[in-house]
Amino acid sequence: MDLATLSLFLPACFALNMAPGPNNLLSVSNATHYGFRRACTAGIGRILAFAGMIALAGAGLSVVLQTSQWLFQAIKIIGAAYLLYLAWQLWRANPDAGQQVTGAAAGFFALARQEFLVAAGNPKAILLFTAFLPQFVDPTRPVPTQFAVLGVLFLLLEWIAISAYAYMGLHMRRWFAEPRGKRIFNRCCAGLLSAAASALLMAKRA
């Protein structure tokens, strides 16, 4: 893979990584409630989900999603339902509690599982990998190797995005130290997650 291709891929890829979405919003919320380090480590769940999607896209499973209407609908309904569940938990969270919860205990595995399920519940993601990554693959060179390199770079940039959004959430925690501020923040996040669920339900196959 030459430098010219990388010079096009990296900024375009990072723009996708930094785009606001349910997972990045979750990083902000987790950092606000549990701290920067825990929000970043929870992102491992998202990385694992995206790594699996990249592997599936490379194996051609995206064709199944593009041709199977019922499978696409089933995945996006489950994903939207989980987002709505998280939104409900945030909406009813007690702002006076020392630890906020978004559906489960605040341990690493619980938060990582949230990140994984939110990422895995969006069938458009695997289609995005199929539509985006191949644009930077040279068919005259070994395709699997190029796809693997692009996938690793995407995941590295995604980790930077996780850290960036978690850092924002860390500073927002100082702004919402009072119970009233926590309630406003929780309900704003709940509204945005509900909007993301609605957008997911309206999503159509590319």
Residue pairs with C-beta under 8 A, 6 or more apart in sequence:
1 136
1 138
1 141
1 146
1 149
1 150
5 136
5 138
8 136
9 136
9 150
9 153
10 153
10 157
12 132
13 132
13 153
13 154
13 157
14 157
14 160
14 161
16 128
16 132
17 154
17 157
17 158
17 160
17 161
18 24
18 161
18 164
21 196
22 83
22 118
22 122
22 193
22 196
23 46
23 115
23 118
23 119
24 161
24 162
24 165
25 165
25 189
25 192
25 193
25 196
26 86
26 102
26 114
26 115
26 118
27 39
27 40
27 42
27 43
27 115
27 162
27 165
27 166
27 169
28 39
28 165
28 166
28 168
28 169
28 172
28 189
29 90
29 102
29 169
29 189
30 38
30 39
30 42
30 102
30 111
30 166
30 169
31 38
31 39
31 165
31 166
31 167
31 168
31 169
31 170
31 172
31 173
32 100
32 169
32 170
32 172
32 173
32 176
32 185
33 99
33 100
33 101
33 102
33 106
33 173
34 99
34 100
34 106
34 111
35 170
36 166
36 167
36 169
36 170
38 106
38 108
38 111
39 111
39 162
39 165
39 166
39 169
39 170
40 162
40 163
40 166
41 108
41 111
41 112
42 108
42 111
42 112
42 114
42 115
43 112
43 115
43 158
43 159
43 162
43 163
43 166
44 112
44 115
45 111
45 112
45 113
45 114
45 115
45 116
45 117
45 119
46 115
46 116
46 118
46 119
46 158
46 162
47 155
47 158
47 159
47 162
48 116
49 115
49 116
49 117
49 119
49 120
50 119
50 125
50 129
50 154
50 155
50 158
51 151
51 155
52 120
53 119
53 120
53 125
53 126
53 129
54 129
54 133
54 147
54 151
54 154
54 155
55 151
56 62
56 126
57 126
57 129
57 130
57 133
58 144
58 147
58 148
58 151
61 126
62 126
62 127
62 129
62 130
64 71
65 71
65 72
65 75
65 123
65 126
65 127
65 205
66 72
66 127
66 205
66 206
69 205
71 123
72 123
72 205
75 121
75 122
75 123
76 121
76 122
76 123
76 124
76 200
76 201
76 203
77 201
78 121
79 117
79 118
79 120
79 121
79 122
79 123
79 197
79 200
80 121
80 197
80 198
80 200
80 201
81 197
82 117
82 118
82 121
83 118
83 121
83 193
83 194
83 196
83 197
83 200
84 193
84 194
84 197
85 103
86 102
86 103
86 114
86 118
86 193
87 189
87 190
87 191
87 193
87 194
87 197
88 190
89 101
89 102
89 103
90 102
90 186
90 187
90 189
90 190
90 193
91 186
91 187
91 190
93 100
93 101
93 102
93 182
93 186
94 100
95 179
95 180
95 181
95 182
95 183
95 186
96 179
99 106
100 106
100 182
100 186
102 114
103 110
103 114
104 110
104 113
104 114
119 125
121 200
122 200
123 203
124 200
124 203
124 206
127 205
127 206
129 151
129 154
131 206
133 147
133 150
133 151
133 154
134 147
136 146
136 150
137 143
137 146
137 147
137 150
138 146
172 185
175 181
176 182
176 184
176 185
